C-alpha cells in the first residue's frame, strides 16, 4: 500500500521468529561508540550463539581494519541465512508503533514505516518533501554502499522527524488497543522498548490523513510565509544510511532496462522510525569533536591564523578544569565561545564577530581546512562531555565541547537557512540511539 503524495509505503516488516531472545537480537546503531572497541567486543560476547542484528551490520569502529571486504561478505551471507532458515518472518503489511524508555527519558514515541527515496534530496538547497537536516559527508557513503548494494534486507537505525505540535500523527495511536509485538530490555544500558502492530485500515487511514494535513501547501505557507516547497520529513539520525539507500536506488534506476518496472522495486523505499520533534521524550544533544594525532600547539596557532585571516579574531584562555571553562564560556556575549581540552589542558576558544549563526559552523569551518592541510590528523564525532574529556586528555589529542540547538527551531532553521553543518546535533545521548530491530526485504 503506497501513499504517493506524502511519500509513504505501508511495509511488510520482518521480525525474528517466536521465542527468539530479543535482547540479544537488538543492538545499537553502527555509528555509535566509534572510538570504543570495548563496547563492541562486549556485544560480541553477549550475543554469541544467538541470532543477532550484530551479525548484520558493520560497526564503524572497524572501518579501518583490513578485513572490511570479508566482513561485508559475511554480513550479506548471514542475511541470506536468516531468511533461509526462518530466523526472520515477514509480517502482515503494517506499521509498528514504538515506545522507548531510556536512562534519560521515560518515553520516546515512534512509528516504523517506509519512505519514498524519490521524495528525498540531500543536496544543498534541496526543496524535496524529505530533506537532510545536516550536511552529508560523502566519503562516509562508500562503505555503507558496499554493505547495502548486495544486501537482501535492510535494517534501519534511521530516525526521521515530523513537525507536529498538535500531536496528530503518532500520539493518538497509544489510545488504541493494539497487538503487542515485543517488550524487552535493551543491552548495554539501552533502556526498554515496546512495539505494537498497526495494520488495521482505520488506523492507517488516521495516520495518513494526519500526515496529509501537515503537508497541505496552504497550511505550510501559513506557517512559513513565502515557502512553497513543502518539507514534511526531516532527517534526524541516520542521514548517511538514508543517503546510502538513495545512492543505491539511483544506481538501480540507471542500470534498469525497463524504466517503468523498476519504479516498483522494493529498494525505492527505505524503512525508518518516524518521531515527532515535539515529543517530550526527544532531546537534542550537541555532537562534540575530538582530533587525534594532532600537535596541539600547532593546531592552536593554526586556529588563530585561520580566524585572523577571516577578520574574526580568536583568543585562547587556559582554565584549570572543565567547570572553569564552562563558566567562562557562559560570558560569551555575541562571540562564539567553546571549551576545549588540549592533551589534558582545559581552556576556552573565543571567536569574535563570527560570520556564521551557529558555533558549530564556526568551528567546522576551521576543522575542514585544518584536516585538508594535515592528513595525518583524524577526527571523530563524540556524544557526551565525559567521553570528550577522556579522549581529549590523551597525548596528541584535542577535544572540543559544543552547545546544543533547540529542537523547536529545527524545522524553521532548515526551511529558511537550509541544511545545518554536518554533525550539528544528536537526538539524545549515545545510549538513546535507535537499536536495530525491524527488517525489510529490499530485493
Buried (B, 14 or more C-beta within 10 A) or exposed (E): EBBEEBBBBBBBBBBBEEEBBBBBBBBBBBBBBBBBEEBBEEBEEBBEEBBBBBBBBBBBBBBEEEEBEEBBEBBBEBBEEBBEEEBBEBBEEBBBBBBBBBEBBEBBBBBBBBBBBBBBBBEEEBEBBBBBBBBBEEEBBEBBBBBBBBBBBBBBBBBBBBBBEEBBBBBEBEEEEBEEBBEBEBBBEBBBBBBBBBBBEEBBEBBBEBBBEBBEEEEBEEBBEEBEEBBBBBBBBBBBBBBBBBBBBEEBBEEEEEEEEBEEBBBBBBBBBBBBBBBEBBBBBBBBBBBBEBBBEEBBEBBBEBBEEBEBBBEBBEBEEBEBBBEBBEEBEEBBBBBBBBBEBBBBBBBBEBEBBBBBBBBBBBBEEBBEEBEEBBBBBBBBBEBBBBBBBBEEBBBBBBBBBEBEEBBEBBBEEBBBBBBBBBBBBBBBBBBBBBBBBBE
